[in-house]
């Protein structure tokens, strides 16, 4: 598989507000974030191709964007109450978003939120 990612993913744990059509104000926990996508855990299952509206706060900056679900998985780990894992590619890169730098930046093609971005 060729590497198609254009933006580095950063592991981060902050809440995300997710809305999809009639399903408003769902809650999730971000696992990693890049300028072009997000991977989050949630109690809600979203469908591949579904359009989502996302709101989150990183440090003092508030992020609000839309995107399309590009991957849906299930996390069966018994300690994880948010069992659905959803990857979303943003409609446009969040170029103004300041993402905190960590020594543990992630770069795994198999679990990328911004696949094809």
Protein Blocks (a to p, Z undefined) as FASTA:
>chain_A
ZZfbfbdcddddddddddehjlghiacddfbdcfkbccdddfbdcdehiacdddddehjb
ccddddddfbdcddfbfklmblbccddddfbdcfkbccdddfkbccdfklcfkgoZZ
